[in-house]
Amino acid sequence: MRGKRILVYALCVAAAITMIALIFHRSKSSQQNFQARPVRNVSVALARRGEIARQLVLAGVFQPFQEIDVHGKVSGYVRHIYVDIGDRVRQGQTLAVLEVPELDAQVEGAQAGVTRSQEEIARMEREVVRDEALYAAAHANYERLKQASDQQPGLIAAQELDDALARDRSAGAQVDAAKSAVAAAQGQLGVAKADRTRVGSMAQYATITAPFTGVVTMRYADTGALVPAGTSESNAQAVVRLAQSDVLRLRMPVPEQDVPFVREDSDVQVRIQATGQQFPGKVVRFTRDVSTATRTMLTEVDVPNPSLALSPGMYAEVTFSIERKNDALIVPAAAVTQGDSPSMLIVNASGMVERRAVTLGIASANQQEILSGIEPGEQVIVGGGSAVQPGDRVQARLASADLIEFHDKDAHGNTKEGK
């Protein structure tokens, strides 16, 4: 019985020794395999504090500052047209001249009416002078008779004195009537002059001029063409189309969620796709109304174009700085793995790779704000991260200038540069 127990104990000790030896062998093999794995090189950047701005990039299209179809105000045939597409014109410059023969006759008739009224007034004024002379004679005769009658009563018959008074009053009334006729004739002269002015203005409308300085973008009529009056028909044919292009409107639709950030004088950066030009600009106006169809608000930037190097219809990229922070923790955007749970690979003080879950803030084109998950100065992997896994030992090298460029501060607060 005792021998059986000793045998059992011996077997248990042997099994334990075997298990310990096996575990030690596996641990040593794993350690050898780990040490045998190659140390990979990765590019890193230092998390730093600095300024970051969230940007909104929109596609905009250039439009003329103002554009109209120029019509004739009277109907007529084109006698001369002096411009063609692409011509630059000044405000008040003659674009075309219409031939309207009936207007010439109307001008002559209106002038004849003015002359006739003037002559009629002159005749009536002479009549007023004549009537005033007759009134003066009749009034003087009545005064003499009355004076003689007052001095020697009965010397002048009463009938004769009454007749003299009647002639005096009649002559006075005749003068008043003549003066009223002159006033009426002067009123008629005013009507005739107004008609002459109206017809003269219509005749001036036969000369079509540019309402503002701009460029002729379309020509609709040629010499001899009949141009109907623009005021008489809703579909009247225009003579030319004129666009003011020395200043262009750059129009872009701002999404509804970004409308609260749009302000007058907001700074923007404009990049013209066709020419590669870049220049700053400012928001000049916006509709203050979100379209129910597109859920966007039309916004405009005025772009000076004195040399007409830009043409309406060209496209441009407009970059808005929507939100800005001055003391944000910043890393390169390439270092962040996006998704439902954003994360980053970092190299710790032991040279090992760690994966950190992070909370993201605002983002610019190449940078990302980190709200939590890492600390300033930690090394974040920006290149070679796809070839390593958490727990790997790596050789970290600061990223080259084409990947990241930053400014950091040492422990004394002095600025230093790193790449």
C-alpha positions as CSV (number, residue, x, y, z in Angstrom):
1,M,0.0,0.0,0.0
2,R,2.8,2.3,0.9
3,G,4.7,1.5,-2.3
4,K,1.8,2.5,-4.4
5,R,1.6,5.9,-2.8
6,I,5.3,6.5,-3.4
7,L,4.8,5.5,-7.1
8,V,1.9,8.0,-7.4
9,Y,3.9,10.8,-5.9
10,A,6.9,10.1,-8.2
11,L,4.6,10.2,-11.3
12,C,3.1,13.6,-10.2
13,V,6.6,15.1,-9.6
14,A,7.7,13.9,-13.0
15,A,4.7,15.3,-14.7
16,A,5.2,18.7,-13.0
17,I,8.9,18.8,-14.0
18,T,7.9,18.0,-17.6
19,M,5.3,20.8,-17.7
20,I,7.7,23.3,-16.3
21,A,10.3,22.4,-18.8
22,L,7.8,22.7,-21.7
23,I,6.6,26.1,-20.5
24,F,10.2,27.3,-20.2
25,H,11.0,26.0,-23.7
26,R,8.0,27.8,-25.2
27,S,8.8,31.1,-23.4
28,K,12.3,30.9,-24.6
29,S,11.2,30.1,-28.2
30,S,8.7,33.1,-28.2
31,Q,11.4,35.4,-26.8
32,Q,13.8,34.2,-29.5
33,N,11.1,34.7,-32.2
34,F,10.3,38.2,-30.9
35,Q,14.0,39.1,-30.8
36,A,14.3,37.8,-34.3
37,R,11.6,40.0,-35.7
38,P,13.0,43.0,-37.6
39,V,12.8,46.5,-36.1
40,R,10.9,48.6,-38.7
41,N,11.4,52.3,-39.4
42,V,8.4,54.6,-39.1
43,S,7.9,58.3,-39.7
44,V,6.6,60.3,-36.8
45,A,5.5,63.8,-35.9
46,L,5.2,65.4,-32.5
47,A,1.8,66.4,-31.3
48,R,2.0,70.2,-30.7
49,R,-0.1,73.1,-29.6
50,G,-0.9,75.8,-32.2
51,E,-3.5,77.5,-34.3
52,I,-5.9,75.6,-36.5
53,A,-8.9,76.6,-38.6
54,R,-11.8,74.6,-39.9
55,Q,-12.1,75.4,-43.6
56,L,-15.0,75.1,-46.0
57,V,-14.1,74.7,-49.7
58,L,-16.9,75.6,-52.2
59,A,-17.0,75.7,-56.0
60,G,-18.0,79.2,-57.3
61,V,-18.7,80.6,-60.7
62,F,-17.9,84.1,-62.0
63,Q,-20.8,86.2,-63.1
64,P,-20.8,89.7,-64.6
65,F,-21.5,92.4,-62.1
66,Q,-24.4,93.5,-64.2
67,E,-25.7,92.3,-67.6
68,I,-28.5,93.5,-69.8
69,D,-30.0,93.3,-73.3
70,V,-29.9,96.8,-74.8
71,H,-33.1,97.6,-76.7
72,G,-34.2,100.5,-78.8
73,K,-36.9,102.7,-77.2
74,V,-38.4,103.4,-80.7
75,S,-39.0,101.2,-83.6
76,G,-36.8,101.7,-86.6
77,Y,-34.3,100.3,-89.1
78,V,-30.6,100.0,-88.1
79,R,-28.8,102.7,-90.0
80,H,-25.4,102.0,-88.4
81,I,-24.2,99.6,-85.7
82,Y,-20.7,100.4,-84.4
83,V,-19.9,97.5,-82.1
84,D,-19.5,93.7,-82.2
85,I,-19.0,90.9,-79.7
86,G,-15.9,91.4,-77.5
87,D,-15.8,95.2,-77.9
88,R,-15.2,97.2,-74.8
89,V,-17.5,100.2,-74.6
90,R,-17.8,103.2,-72.3
91,Q,-20.9,104.6,-70.6
92,G,-22.7,106.9,-73.0
93,Q,-20.9,105.5,-76.1
94,T,-23.0,105.2,-79.2
95,L,-23.7,101.5,-80.0
96,A,-26.1,101.9,-82.9
97,V,-28.3,104.5,-84.8
98,L,-31.8,103.8,-86.0
99,E,-33.5,105.3,-89.0
100,V,-37.0,106.5,-88.1
101,P,-38.3,108.9,-90.9
102,E,-41.7,109.5,-89.2
103,L,-40.0,110.9,-86.2
104,D,-38.3,113.6,-88.2
105,A,-41.7,114.7,-89.5
106,Q,-43.1,114.7,-86.0
107,V,-40.2,116.9,-84.8
108,E,-40.9,119.4,-87.6
109,G,-44.6,119.4,-86.8
110,A,-43.9,120.0,-83.1
111,Q,-41.6,122.8,-83.9
112,A,-44.2,124.4,-86.2
113,G,-46.8,124.2,-83.4
114,V,-44.4,126.0,-81.1
115,T,-43.8,128.7,-83.7
116,R,-47.5,129.1,-84.4
117,S,-48.2,129.5,-80.7
118,Q,-45.5,132.1,-80.3
119,E,-46.9,134.1,-83.2
120,E,-50.4,133.9,-81.8
121,I,-49.1,135.3,-78.5
122,A,-47.4,138.1,-80.2
123,R,-50.6,139.1,-82.1
124,M,-52.6,138.9,-78.9
125,E,-50.1,141.1,-77.1
126,R,-50.5,143.7,-79.8
127,E,-54.2,143.6,-79.3
128,V,-53.8,144.1,-75.6
129,V,-51.8,147.2,-76.4
130,R,-54.5,148.5,-78.7
131,D,-57.3,147.7,-76.2
132,E,-55.4,149.4,-73.4
133,A,-55.1,152.6,-75.6
134,L,-58.8,152.5,-76.3
135,Y,-59.5,152.0,-72.6
136,A,-57.2,154.9,-71.7
137,A,-59.1,157.3,-74.2
138,A,-62.6,156.2,-73.0
139,H,-61.6,156.5,-69.4
140,A,-60.1,160.0,-69.9
141,N,-63.2,161.2,-71.7
142,Y,-65.4,159.9,-68.9
143,E,-63.3,161.6,-66.3
144,R,-63.4,165.0,-68.1
145,L,-67.2,164.8,-68.5
146,K,-67.7,163.8,-64.9
147,Q,-65.4,166.6,-63.7
148,A,-67.3,169.2,-65.8
149,S,-70.6,167.9,-64.5
150,D,-69.4,168.1,-60.9
151,Q,-68.2,171.7,-61.4
152,Q,-71.4,172.9,-63.2
153,P,-74.3,170.6,-62.5
154,G,-76.6,170.3,-65.5
155,L,-73.9,171.3,-68.0
156,I,-73.5,167.7,-69.2
157,A,-76.6,165.7,-69.9
158,A,-77.0,162.6,-67.7
159,Q,-77.4,160.4,-70.7
160,E,-74.2,161.5,-72.2
161,L,-72.4,160.9,-68.9
162,D,-73.8,157.4,-68.6
163,D,-72.8,156.6,-72.2
164,A,-69.2,157.7,-71.4
165,L,-69.1,155.6,-68.3
166,A,-70.4,152.5,-70.2
167,R,-67.7,153.0,-72.9
168,D,-65.1,153.3,-70.2
169,R,-66.1,150.0,-68.5
170,S,-66.5,148.2,-71.8
171,A,-63.0,149.2,-72.8
172,G,-61.6,148.0,-69.5
173,A,-63.3,144.7,-69.9
174,Q,-61.9,144.4,-73.4
175,V,-58.4,144.8,-72.0
176,D,-59.0,142.1,-69.4
177,A,-60.3,139.7,-72.1
178,A,-57.3,140.4,-74.3
179,K,-54.9,139.7,-71.4
180,S,-56.8,136.4,-70.6
181,A,-56.5,135.4,-74.3
182,V,-52.7,136.0,-74.0
183,A,-52.5,133.9,-70.9
184,A,-54.4,131.1,-72.7
185,A,-52.1,131.3,-75.7
186,Q,-49.0,131.1,-73.4
187,G,-50.5,127.9,-71.9
188,Q,-50.9,126.5,-75.4
189,L,-47.3,127.4,-76.1
190,G,-46.3,125.4,-73.1
191,V,-48.2,122.4,-74.4
192,A,-46.6,122.8,-77.8
193,K,-43.1,123.0,-76.3
194,A,-43.8,119.9,-74.2
195,D,-44.9,118.0,-77.3
196,R,-41.7,119.2,-79.1
197,T,-39.6,118.0,-76.2
198,R,-41.4,114.6,-76.2
199,V,-40.9,114.1,-79.9
200,G,-37.3,115.4,-79.7
201,S,-36.6,112.9,-77.0
202,M,-38.1,110.1,-79.1
203,A,-35.8,111.2,-81.9
204,Q,-32.8,111.0,-79.6
205,Y,-33.8,107.5,-78.7
206,A,-33.0,106.6,-82.3
207,T,-29.4,106.8,-81.1
208,I,-28.7,103.7,-78.8
209,T,-26.0,104.3,-76.2
210,A,-24.3,102.2,-73.6
211,P,-25.9,102.6,-70.1
212,F,-22.7,101.5,-68.4
213,T,-19.0,100.7,-69.2
214,G,-18.7,97.0,-70.2
215,V,-18.1,94.4,-72.9
216,V,-20.5,93.5,-75.7
217,T,-21.1,89.8,-75.3
218,M,-23.7,89.3,-78.0
219,R,-24.9,91.2,-81.1
220,Y,-28.5,90.5,-82.3
221,A,-29.0,93.0,-85.2
222,D,-27.2,94.0,-88.4
223,T,-27.4,97.0,-90.6
224,G,-30.9,97.3,-92.2
225,A,-32.6,95.1,-89.6
226,L,-35.9,96.3,-88.2
227,V,-35.7,96.7,-84.4
228,P,-39.1,97.0,-82.6
229,A,-39.4,99.3,-79.6
230,G,-38.4,97.6,-76.4
231,T,-41.3,99.2,-74.6
232,S,-44.0,98.0,-77.0
233,E,-43.5,94.2,-77.1
234,S,-42.4,91.8,-74.3
235,N,-40.4,89.7,-76.8
236,A,-38.9,92.7,-78.6
237,Q,-35.5,92.0,-80.2
238,A,-32.5,93.6,-78.5
239,V,-29.7,95.2,-80.4
240,V,-26.8,93.9,-78.2
241,R,-26.1,92.3,-74.9
242,L,-23.8,94.3,-72.6
243,A,-22.0,92.9,-69.5
244,Q,-20.0,94.8,-66.9
245,S,-16.9,92.6,-66.4
246,D,-14.4,94.9,-64.9
247,V,-15.8,93.7,-61.6
248,L,-17.1,90.1,-61.4
249,R,-19.5,88.5,-58.9
250,L,-18.1,85.2,-57.6
251,R,-21.2,83.2,-56.5
252,M,-21.1,80.1,-54.4
253,P,-23.8,78.1,-52.5
254,V,-23.1,77.8,-48.7
255,P,-24.6,74.7,-47.1
256,E,-27.2,75.2,-44.5
257,Q,-25.1,74.0,-41.5
258,D,-22.4,76.6,-42.3
259,V,-24.7,79.6,-42.9
260,P,-24.3,80.9,-39.3
261,F,-20.6,81.3,-39.9
262,V,-21.0,83.5,-43.0
263,R,-20.6,87.3,-42.3
264,E,-20.1,90.3,-44.4
265,D,-16.3,91.0,-44.8
266,S,-15.6,87.4,-43.9
267,D,-12.1,86.5,-45.3
268,V,-11.9,83.9,-48.1
269,Q,-9.2,82.5,-50.3
270,V,-10.0,82.2,-54.0
271,R,-8.2,79.8,-56.3
272,I,-9.0,79.9,-60.0
273,Q,-8.9,76.5,-61.5
274,A,-8.2,77.6,-65.1
275,T,-5.3,79.8,-64.4
276,G,-4.0,78.6,-61.0
277,Q,-4.2,82.1,-59.6
278,Q,-4.8,82.5,-55.8
279,F,-5.7,85.7,-54.0
280,P,-7.6,86.8,-50.9
281,G,-11.2,88.1,-51.0
282,K,-14.1,89.1,-48.7
283,V,-17.7,88.2,-48.6
284,V,-19.6,91.3,-49.9
285,R,-23.2,90.1,-49.8
286,F,-25.4,87.1,-49.3
287,T,-29.1,86.4,-49.8
288,R,-30.0,85.8,-46.1
289,D,-32.3,83.2,-47.4
290,V,-31.8,79.4,-47.5
291,S,-33.2,77.8,-50.7
292,T,-35.8,75.1,-49.8
293,A,-34.7,73.1,-52.9
294,T,-30.9,73.0,-52.3
295,R,-30.7,73.9,-48.6
296,T,-28.0,76.4,-49.5
297,M,-27.6,80.2,-49.3
298,L,-26.2,82.1,-52.3
299,T,-23.1,84.1,-51.3
300,E,-21.1,86.6,-53.4
301,V,-17.5,87.8,-53.4
302,D,-16.7,90.8,-55.7
303,V,-13.5,90.2,-57.7
304,P,-11.9,93.2,-59.5
305,N,-11.1,92.4,-63.1
306,P,-9.8,95.6,-64.7
307,S,-7.7,93.8,-67.4
308,L,-10.6,91.4,-68.1
309,A,-8.2,88.5,-67.6
310,L,-11.1,86.6,-66.0
311,S,-14.2,85.7,-67.9
312,P,-17.8,85.1,-66.7
313,G,-18.6,81.5,-66.5
314,M,-15.1,80.5,-65.2
315,Y,-15.0,78.3,-62.0
316,A,-13.1,79.0,-58.8
317,E,-12.5,77.3,-55.5
318,V,-13.4,79.5,-52.5
319,T,-12.1,78.6,-49.1
320,F,-13.8,79.9,-46.0
321,S,-12.2,79.8,-42.5
322,I,-15.3,78.7,-40.6
323,E,-13.9,78.1,-37.1
324,R,-10.5,79.0,-35.6
325,K,-8.7,77.9,-32.4
326,N,-5.4,79.4,-31.2
327,D,-4.2,76.9,-28.6
328,A,-5.3,73.5,-29.9
329,L,-3.5,70.2,-29.7
330,I,-2.6,69.5,-33.4
331,V,-1.4,66.4,-35.2
332,P,-1.2,65.7,-39.0
333,A,-4.4,64.6,-40.4
334,A,-2.6,61.6,-41.9
335,A,-1.9,60.3,-38.4
336,V,-5.6,59.7,-37.6
337,T,-7.6,56.6,-38.4
338,Q,-11.1,57.8,-39.0
339,G,-14.2,55.9,-38.2
340,D,-16.8,55.4,-35.5
341,S,-13.9,55.2,-33.0
342,P,-11.0,57.4,-34.2
343,S,-7.6,56.2,-33.1
344,M,-3.9,56.8,-33.7
345,L,-0.7,54.8,-33.5
346,I,2.0,56.3,-31.3
347,V,5.6,55.4,-30.4
348,N,6.0,55.3,-26.6
349,A,9.1,56.0,-24.6
350,S,10.2,52.4,-24.9
351,G,10.1,52.5,-28.7
352,M,6.9,50.3,-28.8
353,V,3.8,50.9,-30.9
354,E,0.6,51.7,-29.1
355,R,-2.9,52.3,-30.4
356,R,-4.7,55.2,-28.7
357,A,-8.4,56.0,-29.0
358,V,-8.7,59.8,-29.4
359,T,-11.5,62.4,-29.4
360,L,-11.4,64.7,-32.5
361,G,-12.0,68.4,-32.7
362,I,-12.0,70.7,-35.7
363,A,-10.0,69.8,-38.8
364,S,-8.2,71.8,-41.5
365,A,-7.0,70.5,-44.9
366,N,-3.8,68.9,-43.4
367,Q,-4.2,69.1,-39.6
368,Q,-6.5,67.6,-37.0
369,E,-7.3,68.8,-33.5
370,I,-7.1,66.2,-30.7
371,L,-9.3,66.9,-27.7
372,S,-8.2,63.8,-25.6
373,G,-6.2,60.6,-25.9
374,I,-2.7,61.9,-26.4
375,E,-0.4,64.6,-24.8
376,P,1.7,67.3,-26.4
377,G,5.1,66.1,-27.4
378,E,4.1,62.5,-28.0
379,Q,5.3,60.8,-31.2
380,V,2.4,60.0,-33.6
381,I,3.0,57.7,-36.6
382,V,2.4,59.5,-40.0
383,G,4.3,57.1,-42.3
384,G,4.8,53.3,-42.3
385,G,2.0,52.7,-39.9
386,S,0.3,50.1,-42.2
387,A,3.3,47.7,-41.7
388,V,3.4,47.7,-37.9
389,Q,1.0,46.6,-35.2
390,P,0.6,47.6,-31.5
391,G,3.4,46.0,-29.5
392,D,6.0,46.1,-32.3
393,R,9.3,47.7,-31.6
394,V,10.1,50.4,-34.1
395,Q,12.7,53.0,-35.0
396,A,11.1,56.4,-35.1
397,R,12.3,59.2,-37.4
398,L,10.8,62.6,-37.6
399,A,8.8,63.1,-40.8
400,S,10.4,64.9,-43.7
401,A,9.3,68.4,-44.7
402,D,7.1,67.1,-47.5
403,L,4.9,65.3,-44.9
404,I,4.8,67.8,-42.0
405,E,6.3,71.1,-40.9
406,F,5.8,72.4,-37.4
407,H,7.1,74.7,-34.7
408,D,7.5,73.4,-31.1
409,K,8.7,74.9,-27.8
410,D,11.4,73.6,-25.5
411,A,11.1,73.5,-21.7
412,H,12.1,77.2,-21.4
413,G,9.4,78.3,-23.8
414,N,11.8,79.1,-26.7
415,T,10.6,78.4,-30.1
416,K,12.3,75.6,-32.0
417,E,11.6,74.1,-35.4
418,G,11.3,70.5,-36.3
419,K,10.6,68.5,-39.4
